[in-house]
């Protein structure tokens, strides 16, 4: 690959990670500054109060405000950590933009960790735990699977692309 092409690919990788960094930061800030908007989402998913009326899975529901707040605070912390790791990754990738293949590849580590945390949040947290364990898919009002799927898809595609060597 020619130097100009390598430079362009590296820039696109940085832009993808920067976009995800900004997303994670905005989600974190939104959840902190407007705490109760998404807190109610977490609460209703864990309560399972808007799933199908005859849902046989309701034995999984949680009826504890302490658990709702703890789960939501953990979610916010993970989003913040994700943002920090991704921003560090962007910074390191920019610093190594014109350096050797090995140095640029090594500069991706924090960004890869950040993207991994994003997969934990939106795939494991929303799709696996919220969607399947708490049957969020049954709710028309408190269903975040579409948004989670969109975010997981972009994070995963970005992770694959960013991890590729020059």
C-alpha positions in Angstrom: 0.0 0.0 0.0 1.3 3.5 -0.8 2.1 6.0 1.9 -0.8 8.3 0.8 -3.2 5.3 1.1 -1.9 4.2 4.4 -2.2 7.8 5.8 -5.8 8.0 4.5 -6.8 4.7 6.1 -5.2 5.7 9.4 -7.1 9.0 9.3 -10.4 7.2 8.8 -9.6 4.8 11.7 -9.0 7.8 13.9 -12.2 9.5 12.8 -14.2 6.4 13.5 -12.8 6.1 17.0 -13.3 9.8 17.5 -16.9 9.5 16.6 -17.5 6.7 19.0 -15.6 8.7 21.7 -17.9 11.6 21.2 -20.9 9.3 21.3 -19.8 7.8 24.6 -19.1 11.2 26.1 -22.5 12.6 25.0 -24.3 9.5 26.4 -22.4 9.8 29.7 -23.0 13.5 30.0 -26.7 13.1 29.1 -27.1 10.4 31.7 -25.5 12.5 34.4 -27.2 15.8 33.6 -30.6 14.3 32.9 -30.3 11.4 35.3 -33.9 10.4 35.6 -34.8 10.3 31.9 -32.8 7.1 31.3 -33.0 6.0 35.0 -36.7 5.3 34.4 -35.7 3.2 31.3 -33.5 1.0 33.5 -36.1 0.8 36.2 -38.9 -0.3 33.9 -36.7 -2.9 32.1 -35.6 -4.4 35.4 -39.2 -4.3 36.8 -40.5 -6.0 33.6 -43.7 -4.1 34.1 -44.3 -3.4 30.4 -43.7 -6.9 29.1 -46.5 -9.2 27.9 -49.2 -9.6 30.6 -48.9 -13.4 30.8 -45.1 -13.4 30.6 -43.8 -16.5 32.3 -40.4 -14.8 32.7 -41.6 -12.2 35.2 -40.0 -14.2 38.0 -36.8 -12.5 36.8 -38.1 -9.0 37.6 -36.4 -6.9 40.2 -38.3 -4.7 42.6 -35.5 -2.7 44.3 -34.8 1.0 43.8 -31.3 0.3 45.2 -30.6 -2.2 42.4 -32.1 0.2 39.7 -29.8 3.1 40.9 -26.8 0.7 41.2 -27.3 -0.7 37.7 -27.7 2.7 36.3 -24.7 4.2 38.0 -22.6 1.2 36.8 -23.8 1.8 33.3 -22.9 5.5 33.5 -19.4 4.7 34.9 -18.8 2.2 32.1 -19.9 4.7 29.5 -17.5 7.3 31.0 -14.6 4.8 31.1 -15.4 3.9 27.5 -15.2 7.6 26.5 -11.9 8.1 28.3 -10.3 5.0 26.8 -11.5 5.9 23.3 -10.3 9.5 23.6 -6.9 8.2 24.8 -6.8 5.9 21.9 -7.6 8.7 19.5 -4.8 10.8 21.0 -2.3 8.0 20.8 -3.3 7.2 17.2 -2.9 10.9 16.2 0.5 11.0 17.9 1.6 8.0 15.9 -0.1 8.8 12.7 3.1 9.2 10.7 5.2 6.6 12.5 5.9 3.0 11.7 3.3 0.3 11.2 4.2 -1.3 14.5 4.0 2.0 16.4 0.7 2.9 14.9 -0.7 -0.6 15.6 0.4 -0.4 19.2 -1.2 3.0 19.6 -4.6 1.5 19.1 -4.7 -0.5 22.4 -6.7 2.0 24.5 -9.2 2.5 21.7 -9.6 -1.2 21.4 -10.3 -1.5 25.1 -12.8 1.4 24.8 -14.6 -0.3 22.0 -14.6 -3.6 24.0 -16.3 -1.7 26.8 -18.9 -0.4 24.3 -19.6 -4.0 23.3 -20.1 -4.9 27.0 -22.5 -2.0 27.5 -24.7 -2.2 24.4 -24.4 -5.9 23.5 -24.1 -7.7 26.8 -25.9 -5.0 28.9 -28.7 -4.0 26.6 -29.2 -6.9 24.1 -28.3 -9.9 26.2 -29.3 -8.9 29.8 -32.0 -6.3 29.0 -33.3 -7.8 25.8 -33.3 -11.4 26.6 -33.0 -11.9 30.4 -35.5 -9.1 31.2 -37.5 -9.6 28.0 -37.1 -6.0 27.0 -38.1 -7.1 23.4 -41.7 -7.6 24.7 -42.1 -3.9 25.7 -43.3 -1.3 23.2 -42.5 1.5 25.5 -39.2 0.6 27.1 -37.4 -1.2 24.3 -33.9 0.0 23.5 -32.9 -3.0 21.3 -33.0 -1.0 18.0 -30.7 1.7 19.4 -28.4 -0.9 21.0 -28.2 -2.9 17.8 -27.3 0.3 15.8 -24.5 1.2 18.2 -23.2 -2.4 18.5 -23.1 -2.7 14.8 -21.0 0.5 14.3 -18.7 -0.4 17.2 -18.1 -3.9 15.9 -17.4 -2.7 12.4 -15.1 0.0 13.7 -13.3 -2.5 15.9 -12.7 -4.8 12.9 -11.5 -2.0 10.8 -9.3 -0.3 13.4 -7.7 -3.6 14.4 -6.6 -4.3 10.8 -2.9 -3.7 10.2 -1.7 -1.3 7.6 
